[in-house]
Amino acid sequence: MGDREGRPTTAEIQAQENYLLVEALHEASRRYRNVVDQIQEAVFECGADGVLTFVNPAWKNLLGFGVGHSTGRNLYEFIDASDATLVRESLEAVYGDKARAGHSPRISRETVRDGLRIQRGIRFRRRDGSLIQLEMSAQKTASESIIGSLHDVTDRDLLEDQLLAAKELAEEADVAKGLFLAKASHELRTPLNLILGFAEMLEDDGVAGGEKPSLLGRLTVAAHQLLGLVNDILDITQAERNALGIQLQTFSPGAIAEEVCSLFAERAKQEGIPFEVELASPLPDGIVSDPLRVRQILINLIDNAIKFTGPDGIRVRVSNAMIHGHPGVTFRVSDSGEGIPQKRLDWIFGEFNQLHPAGTRSEEGVGLGLAVARRLAHLLEGELRVDSTPGEGSSFELKLPLAHTAKGQREFAQTAILQGRATVY
């Protein structure tokens, strides 16, 4: 071909140029497709009606739907109903904004929390029914379609939630510690002033001999109150440094329960509170744990029960139990008070948390007793839980293994038993 002199004609040159241009376009298209297929973000293309004309392999990785199950379907079928309207309005705005063609706005939900404006991914529903949060970017193309990308932000949103929750907890802790310092100063001064006052009265020669036993008794109560508060403060400080210690001994669970209950018998009698102790049968003759720490937990639980109980009084029951698949014992302290709301059952074991407003009789102390008790229970390889029915009362249950370590479980499972009995004070 060509003219008479063998040179290509204008038409042939044009045809060659067109061929090369088409080949270049095909090559560019192949490169574009390869790039889109390799990126980690899901890419899609849809018309103004939302019908998908293209998705890349990452779409399946994120949502579980392959190309054959996605193209031809509407984009909004994959979006959770709670976010579908937001996405529809956003894409309609993108599609109608001719002046800003090529602009890629981010489409996400906005949440205000703790005074902060937080961006949240759009909720898409995966093939297995689970939800995934994806941040969307979209723009209008020259061919009047919309092309967009999806990026998984589930972990980011979760981390932000955790950081916000941690921030709120830290702020609550700061407030609680401030209240603690204010209240602790009062709680420490009160028994100290009583101790000093009673001590000065005892030194006074004018005090009749018959009054001294009463003064000594009140002095002892104030000293124990002060000691308990100081112990709680020291224990929670040690617990935060993982420095709480225990000393293992063999002791009778029934005997230690009766010993602790006897400390409160006179107080319960004076306040007209029915007080019963029951040792179920059979009971192990001895367990290996820390009697000082067990006594500390029981004192805390019974002291709280006396503060909160109603007219039906208090019942302390010791019985056999299973814990972590091994034999153990349970100390159950039940009161007949107003009970604890369900949402507060775990909250009351937090540091500085108290159920009633400060200043009430039942809120003596600084809100450390139950926090210390639960930590001690865990240290003894046990559990401390509470069950409560509002209006009927609460039951705190301390479970302990027969031996502190698994090595001793079999030996103490065969120990001698005591006959059960009940004591009413």
C-alpha positions in Angstrom: 0.0 0.0 0.0 1.0 3.7 -0.1 1.1 6.2 -3.0 2.9 5.7 -6.3 6.2 6.3 -4.7 5.6 3.8 -1.9 5.0 6.3 0.9 2.1 5.8 3.3 -1.0 7.8 2.7 -2.5 10.1 5.1 -5.3 7.6 5.8 -2.8 4.9 6.6 -0.9 7.1 8.9 -4.1 8.1 10.7 -5.1 4.4 11.0 -1.7 3.5 12.4 -1.9 6.3 15.0 -5.4 5.2 15.9 -4.2 1.6 16.4 -1.3 2.7 18.6 -3.7 4.9 20.6 -6.1 2.0 21.1 -3.3 -0.3 22.2 -2.0 2.4 24.6 -5.5 2.7 26.0 -5.8 -1.1 26.4 -2.4 -1.2 28.2 -3.4 1.7 30.5 -6.7 -0.1 31.2 -4.8 -3.4 32.0 -2.4 -1.5 34.3 -5.3 0.3 36.0 -7.2 -3.0 36.5 -4.0 -4.7 37.9 -3.5 -1.9 40.4 -7.2 -1.9 41.4 -7.1 -5.7 41.8 -4.0 -5.6 44.0 -4.9 -2.8 46.5 -6.2 -3.7 49.9 -9.2 -1.3 49.8 -12.4 -2.4 48.2 -13.2 -0.4 45.1 -16.6 -0.2 43.4 -18.4 1.6 40.6 -22.1 2.3 40.5 -24.6 4.4 38.6 -26.8 7.1 40.1 -29.3 4.4 41.0 -26.7 2.6 43.1 -26.5 -0.5 40.9 -23.0 -1.9 41.0 -21.1 -2.2 37.7 -17.7 -3.2 39.1 -16.1 -4.4 42.3 -12.5 -5.5 42.9 -11.2 -8.6 44.7 -10.8 -6.7 48.0 -14.6 -6.2 48.0 -14.9 -10.0 48.6 -12.2 -10.0 51.2 -14.1 -7.4 53.2 -17.7 -8.4 52.7 -17.5 -12.1 51.6 -19.4 -11.4 48.3 -17.6 -12.2 45.0 -17.9 -10.3 41.8 -20.7 -12.6 40.5 -22.7 -12.0 43.7 -22.2 -8.3 43.7 -22.3 -6.7 40.3 -25.8 -6.0 39.2 -27.0 -5.7 42.8 -27.7 -2.4 44.5 -25.0 -0.9 46.7 -27.6 -0.3 49.5 -28.3 -4.0 49.8 -24.8 -4.3 51.5 -25.2 -1.4 53.8 -26.9 -1.8 57.2 -30.3 -0.2 57.2 -29.3 2.2 60.0 -26.8 3.9 57.7 -28.4 3.4 54.2 -30.2 6.8 54.2 -27.0 8.6 55.2 -25.0 7.0 52.4 -27.8 7.6 49.8 -28.0 11.3 50.6 -24.2 11.6 50.5 -23.8 9.9 47.1 -26.7 11.9 45.7 -24.8 15.0 46.8 -21.7 13.8 45.1 -23.5 12.8 41.9 -25.2 16.2 41.6 -22.2 18.3 42.3 -20.9 18.9 38.7 -18.8 21.8 39.8 -16.7 19.5 42.0 -16.3 16.5 39.7 -13.2 14.5 40.8 -13.6 15.5 44.5 -13.6 12.5 46.8 -15.5 13.3 50.0 -15.3 10.9 52.9 -18.6 9.4 53.9 -18.9 8.4 57.6 -21.1 8.8 60.6 -20.4 11.5 63.2 -20.9 10.9 66.9 -20.5 13.4 69.7 -19.2 11.9 72.9 -17.8 13.5 75.9 -17.7 16.8 74.0 -15.7 15.4 71.2 -16.8 15.0 67.6 -15.9 11.4 66.5 -16.0 10.0 63.0 -17.4 6.5 62.7 -17.3 4.1 59.8 -20.4 3.2 57.8 -21.9 -0.2 58.9 -21.8 -2.8 56.1 -23.3 -6.3 56.6 -21.0 -9.2 55.6 -22.2 -12.3 53.9 -22.2 -14.2 57.3 -24.5 -11.5 58.8 -21.8 -9.8 60.9 -21.3 -6.0 60.8 -18.1 -4.3 59.7 -17.4 -0.6 59.9 -16.0 0.8 56.6 -15.0 4.4 55.8 -16.1 5.3 52.3 -14.7 7.7 49.8 -16.6 8.5 46.5 -16.4 10.8 43.5 -18.2 11.4 40.3 -16.4 10.3 37.1 -16.5 11.8 33.6 -18.7 9.0 32.4 -21.4 10.1 34.9 -20.9 7.2 37.3 -19.7 7.1 40.9 -16.5 5.3 41.8 -15.7 4.7 45.4 -13.5 2.9 47.9 -14.0 1.3 51.3 -11.5 1.1 54.1 -11.9 -1.1 57.2 -11.9 1.1 60.3 -13.5 -1.4 62.7 -10.2 -1.7 64.7 -9.7 2.1 64.7 -13.3 2.8 65.9 -12.9 0.1 68.6 -9.6 1.6 69.8 -11.2 5.0 69.9 -14.0 3.6 72.0 -11.5 2.0 74.3 -9.5 5.2 74.6 -12.6 7.2 75.4 -13.8 4.7 77.9 -10.3 4.7 79.6 -10.5 8.5 79.6 -13.9 8.5 81.3 -12.7 5.9 83.8 -9.6 8.0 84.6 -11.8 11.1 85.1 -14.2 9.1 87.4 -11.2 7.8 89.3 -9.8 11.3 89.8 -13.2 12.5 91.1 -13.5 9.4 93.3 -10.0 9.8 94.7 -10.7 13.5 95.4 -13.8 12.5 97.4 -11.8 9.8 99.1 -9.2 12.2 100.3 -11.9 14.5 101.6 -13.8 11.7 103.3 -10.7 9.9 104.6 -9.6 12.9 106.5 -12.9 13.0 108.3 -13.0 9.2 108.9 -9.5 9.2 110.3 -10.0 12.2 112.5 -13.3 10.9 114.1 -11.9 7.7 115.7 -8.7 9.5 116.6 -10.5 12.2 118.4 -12.6 9.6 120.2 -9.6 7.6 121.2 -7.9 10.7 122.6 -11.0 11.9 124.3 -11.6 8.5 126.0 -8.0 8.2 127.0 -8.1 11.7 128.6 -11.3 10.7 130.5 -9.7 7.5 131.7 -6.8 9.6 133.1 -9.2 11.8 134.9 -9.3 10.8 138.6 -12.9 12.1 138.7 -14.2 9.3 136.5 -16.0 6.7 138.5 -14.7 3.2 138.5 -18.0 1.8 137.1 -17.7 4.0 134.1 -14.3 2.9 133.1 -15.3 -0.5 131.5 -17.8 1.4 129.3 -15.2 3.9 128.3 -12.7 1.2 127.6 -15.2 -0.6 125.4 -15.9 2.5 123.4 -12.2 3.2 123.2 -11.6 -0.3 121.8 -14.4 0.1 119.1 -12.9 3.4 118.0 -9.4 1.8 117.8 -10.7 -1.1 115.7 -12.6 1.3 113.4 -9.4 3.3 112.9 -7.3 0.2 112.4 -9.7 -1.2 109.8 -9.6 2.0 107.8 -5.8 2.2 107.9 -5.6 -1.5 106.9 -7.9 -0.9 104.0 -5.8 2.1 102.8 -2.6 0.2 103.2 -4.0 -3.0 101.5 -5.4 -1.1 98.5 -2.0 0.7 98.1 -0.2 -2.7 98.2 -2.7 -4.2 95.8 -2.0 -1.5 93.2 1.7 -2.4 93.5 0.9 -6.2 93.4 2.5 -6.4 96.8 -0.3 -8.0 98.9 1.1 -11.0 100.7 -0.5 -14.1 102.4 0.7 -16.6 105.0 -0.7 -20.1 104.5 -1.8 -22.1 107.5 -4.2 -24.9 108.3 -7.4 -23.8 110.1 -11.0 -24.7 110.6 -13.4 -22.7 108.4 -16.2 -23.3 110.9 -14.1 -22.1 113.8 -13.0 -18.9 112.1 -16.6 -18.1 111.1 -17.8 -18.4 114.7 -14.8 -16.4 115.9 -15.6 -13.5 113.6 -19.3 -13.6 114.3 -18.7 -13.5 118.0 -17.0 -10.1 117.5 -20.3 -8.7 116.1 -22.7 -10.5 118.4 -22.9 -7.8 121.1 -23.2 -5.1 118.5 -26.1 -6.9 116.7 -27.8 -7.5 120.1 -27.6 -3.9 121.1 -29.0 -2.8 117.7 -31.8 -5.4 117.9 -30.6 -7.2 114.8 -31.3 -11.0 114.6 -28.0 -12.7 113.9 -27.7 -16.4 113.0 -24.6 -18.5 112.2 -25.0 -21.9 110.6 -22.3 -24.5 110.0 -23.6 -27.0 107.4 -22.8 -30.7 107.7 -20.4 -32.0 106.7 -17.6 -29.4 106.8 -13.9 -30.0 106.3 -11.9 -30.0 109.6 -9.2 -27.8 108.1 -8.4 -25.8 105.0 -5.1 -24.4 103.9 -5.3 -20.6 103.3 -4.5 -17.4 105.1 -6.7 -17.1 108.3 -5.8 -13.5 108.8 -7.0 -12.6 105.3 -10.1 -14.8 105.5 -11.0 -13.1 108.8 -10.4 -9.7 107.2 -12.9 -10.5 104.4 -15.5 -11.9 106.8 -15.3 -8.9 109.1 -15.8 -6.6 106.1 -18.8 -8.5 104.9 -20.5 -8.9 108.3 -19.9 -5.2 109.1 -21.5 -4.2 105.9 -24.4 -6.6 106.5 -25.1 -4.9 109.9 -25.1 -1.5 108.3 -27.5 -2.5 105.5 -29.8 -5.2 107.0 -33.5 -5.0 107.6 -35.7 -6.3 110.4 -35.1 -10.0 109.4 -31.5 -9.7 110.4 -28.3 -11.4 109.2 -27.4 -15.0 108.5 -23.9 -16.4 108.1 -23.7 -19.9 106.6 -20.6 -22.0 106.0 -20.9 -25.0 103.7 -19.1 -27.2 101.2 -18.7 -26.0 97.6 -16.9 -26.7 94.4 -14.5 -24.1 93.0 -12.6 -24.4 89.7 -13.4 -28.1 89.6 -12.0 -28.7 93.1 -13.6 -29.1 96.6 -13.9 -26.0 98.6 -15.9 -24.1 101.2 -18.3 -21.2 101.0 -18.9 -18.4 103.5 -22.2 -16.8 102.7 -23.2 -13.6 104.5 -26.9 -12.6 103.9 -28.7 -9.5 105.0 -32.4 -8.5 104.7 -31.8 -4.9 103.7 -32.9 -2.9 100.7 -30.7 -4.8 98.2 -28.5 -3.7 95.4 -29.6 -2.7 91.9 -28.6 -5.2 89.3 -26.4 -2.7 87.4 -24.5 -2.0 90.6 -23.6 -5.6 91.6 -20.1 -5.4 90.0 -19.7 -1.6 90.5 -19.8 -1.9 94.3 -16.5 -3.8 94.2 -14.7 -0.8 92.7 -12.4 1.4 94.7 -14.1 4.3 96.5 -17.6 3.3 95.3 -20.4 3.6 97.9 -24.0 2.8 97.3 -25.6 5.6 99.3 -24.9 9.3 99.4 -22.1 10.4 101.7 -23.1 11.4 105.2 -25.6 8.6 105.8 -24.9 6.2 108.7 -24.5 3.2 106.3 -21.8 5.0 104.4 -19.2 5.1 107.2 -15.9 4.3 105.7 -14.4 5.4 102.4 -15.5 2.7 99.9 -12.4 0.5 100.0 -13.6 -2.5 102.0 -15.3 -4.6 99.2 -12.5 -3.6 96.7 -9.9 -5.0 99.2 -12.0 -8.0 100.0 -12.3 -9.1 96.3 -8.6 -8.6 95.7 -7.9 -10.7 98.8 -10.3 -13.4 97.6 -8.5 -13.7 94.3 -5.2 -13.7 96.1 -6.5 -16.7 98.0 -7.4 -18.4 94.7 -11.1 -17.9 95.6 -14.1 -15.9 94.5 -16.2 -13.1 96.0 -19.6 -12.6 94.5 -22.9 -11.0 95.4 -26.5 -11.8 94.7 -29.2 -9.3 95.5 -32.9 -8.8 95.1 -34.0 -5.2 95.6 -36.3 -4.9 98.5 -35.3 -8.3 99.9 -31.6 -8.2 100.7 -28.2 -9.2 99.5 -25.9 -12.3 99.9 -22.2 -12.0 99.6 -20.5 -15.4 98.9 -16.8 -16.1 99.5 -15.6 -19.4 98.0 -12.2 -20.8 98.8 -10.5 -24.0 97.8 -9.6 -26.6 100.5 -6.0 -25.9 99.7 -4.4 -22.8 98.3 -2.5 -24.7 95.6 -3.7 -27.5 93.3 -1.0 -29.8 94.7 -2.8 -30.0 98.0 -6.4 -30.5 96.7 -6.4 -34.3 96.8 -5.0 -34.5 100.3 -7.5 -32.1 101.8 -10.4 -33.6 99.9 -10.0 -36.6 102.3 -9.9 -34.5 105.5 -12.0 -35.2 108.5 -15.4 -33.5 108.9 -17.2 -31.7 111.6 -20.9 -32.1 112.4 -23.0 -29.1 111.3 -24.7 -26.9 113.8 -26.4 -23.5 114.1 -25.8 -20.7 116.6 -28.3 -17.9 117.2 -27.0 -14.8 118.9 
